[in-house]
Amino acid sequence: MVTNNAIVEAVASRAPRTVLDLGCGEGWLTRRLADQGRDVLGTDAIPALIRQAKAGGKGRFQVLSYEDLAKGAMTERFDLAVGNFSLLGHTSVNGLFRALPQLLRNGGTFIVQTIHPLLSCGDLPYADGWREGSWAGFSNAFTDPAPWYFRTLESWVKLYTDHGFSIKEIREPLHPQTGKPASVIFMGQINRSSIPANRLGSGADAC
């Protein structure tokens, strides 16, 4: 109801010509952005999802994990990369951020929409760490939720800035009924000249 349109609007606000959809799943966001006339490549580590995405219509799709991208498997460059509820790990996500300067054109944008930390914290301490997964609110087709790595707002911002991004905007789409944030969207712009020397590299250590 809220988050799908929110991520589409966030991408459109940066007016990219080329887009990399990271963890695209069955490809709905790739197709929606392709319908807007953008050149979009959707990637996912699960071959079955990529097969489903290819059968769905517009957009390009390729089987690639975050570890593949961190090791330099992608040579194409994009105006914008987007991760829509798809950055749930720890080391793999750190490696992906390290690889992004080589995936984006200089001045490119990386947009992440994720669970809002303040609402997903529950009764646990507000601190980075692994959490049990949940498919609450999804259909019965979603089973065996995987654990995911919780990050505070401060940690998300640091993840961007440590890898040469400056945060241009943070959006908190509100649920129309509860008035609470349905998610949080980070929009960071890359500047390779600001990347610390110890952060440069292929990120091949991310596994």
DAUR-V7695 format. One record per residue. N is the residue number from 0. PSI is psi in radians with two decimals (NA if undefined). D_LAST is the distance of its C-alpha to the last C-alpha in Angstrom with 2 decimals. Layout:
BEGIN
n=(N;N)
psi=(PSI;PSI)
d_last=(D_LAST;D_LAST)
END
This chain:
BEGIN
n=(0;1;2;3;4;5;6;7;8;9;10;11;12;13;14;15;16;17;18;19;20;21;22;23;24;25;26;27;28;29;30;31;32;33;34;35;36;37;38;39;40;41;42;43;44;45;46;47;48;49;50;51;52;53;54;55;56;57;58;59;60;61;62;63;64;65;66;67;68;69;70;71;72;73;74;75;76;77;78;79;80;81;82;83;84;85;86;87;88;89;90;91;92;93;94;95;96;97;98;99;100;101;102;103;104;105;106;107;108;109;110;111;112;113;114;115;116;117;118;119;120;121;122;123;124;125;126;127;128;129;130;131;132;133;134;135;136;137;138;139;140;141;142;143;144;145;146;147;148;149;150;151;152;153;154;155;156;157;158;159;160;161;162;163;164;165;166;167;168;169;170;171;172;173;174;175;176;177;178;179;180;181;182;183;184;185;186;187;188;189;190;191;192;193;194;195;196;197;198;199;200;201;202;203;204;205;206)
psi=(-0.61;-0.88;-0.54;-0.91;-0.58;-0.72;-0.63;-0.76;-0.64;-0.79;-0.81;-0.54;-0.36;-0.08;0.88;2.60;-0.67;2.44;2.43;2.04;1.85;2.21;0.91;-0.26;-2.29;-0.02;0.25;-0.72;-0.71;-0.81;-0.72;-0.74;-0.62;-0.60;-0.39;0.04;0.22;2.62;1.88;2.33;2.13;2.32;2.56;2.65;-0.22;1.94;-0.66;-0.65;-0.67;-0.67;-0.73;-0.71;-0.75;-0.54;-0.16;-0.26;-2.34;2.83;2.72;2.56;2.57;2.44;1.97;2.31;2.94;-0.60;-0.68;-0.81;-0.68;-0.45;0.08;0.38;-0.33;2.21;-0.26;2.61;2.59;2.73;-0.54;2.46;2.57;2.38;1.91;1.76;0.64;0.01;1.49;-0.09;-2.99;-1.35;-0.69;-0.66;-0.69;-0.74;-0.64;-0.78;-0.67;-0.56;-0.33;-0.61;-0.47;-0.17;-0.36;2.56;2.67;2.31;0.00;2.93;2.46;2.09;2.28;2.19;2.27;3.06;2.38;2.12;-0.64;-0.56;-0.48;-0.06;-0.60;-2.46;0.01;2.80;2.55;1.41;2.60;2.52;2.91;2.47;2.71;2.51;2.90;2.45;0.48;2.26;-0.16;3.01;2.99;-0.18;-0.31;2.00;2.88;1.10;2.41;2.68;2.74;2.75;2.04;2.31;2.45;2.92;-0.74;-0.71;-0.66;-0.80;-0.73;-0.64;-0.71;-0.96;-0.55;-0.32;0.44;0.25;2.55;2.30;2.09;-0.49;2.54;2.16;2.54;1.46;2.29;2.43;2.25;-0.37;-0.73;-0.39;0.13;2.75;2.27;-0.34;-3.10;2.45;2.13;2.38;1.89;2.48;2.32;2.46;1.75;-0.52;-0.29;0.07;2.14;2.55;-0.61;-0.04;-0.13;2.62;3.13;-0.32;0.37;-0.13;-0.02;1.96;NA)
d_last=(34.13;32.66;29.02;29.27;32.06;30.55;27.44;29.70;32.08;29.43;28.25;31.91;32.82;30.84;32.60;29.82;30.79;27.31;24.46;20.82;20.19;16.48;15.90;19.56;20.10;23.64;24.33;27.03;26.05;25.65;29.10;30.67;29.70;30.81;34.09;34.61;34.66;31.20;29.09;25.92;22.84;20.88;17.36;15.62;13.21;16.15;18.90;21.63;21.23;21.42;24.50;26.01;25.36;27.03;29.99;30.50;32.03;31.27;28.07;25.68;22.60;19.70;16.85;13.63;10.24;8.69;6.10;9.57;11.19;9.12;10.03;13.56;14.43;16.80;19.94;21.96;22.67;23.65;25.97;23.85;20.49;20.47;18.17;20.57;19.46;16.09;13.81;13.43;10.03;9.30;6.19;5.57;9.29;9.56;7.78;10.12;12.96;12.60;12.95;15.82;18.57;18.22;18.38;21.39;24.85;26.08;27.40;25.16;24.12;21.00;22.15;20.32;22.28;21.11;22.87;25.25;24.20;27.83;28.50;25.35;25.58;28.36;29.85;26.72;26.51;25.55;22.43;18.67;17.08;16.00;18.84;20.13;20.08;23.35;24.93;28.14;30.14;28.59;30.47;30.62;28.43;25.36;24.58;22.06;20.27;16.66;16.01;15.04;14.41;17.80;18.44;21.97;23.69;23.61;19.84;19.45;22.01;20.43;17.06;19.29;21.56;19.07;17.78;21.30;22.40;25.67;26.15;29.02;29.45;28.32;29.86;30.44;31.89;34.44;35.25;38.92;40.03;38.37;38.22;34.81;31.62;29.99;26.81;25.87;25.18;23.87;25.00;23.84;25.16;23.43;25.42;23.79;26.51;25.40;21.80;21.73;21.31;18.45;16.45;17.10;14.84;12.50;9.37;7.81;6.19;3.77;0.00)
END
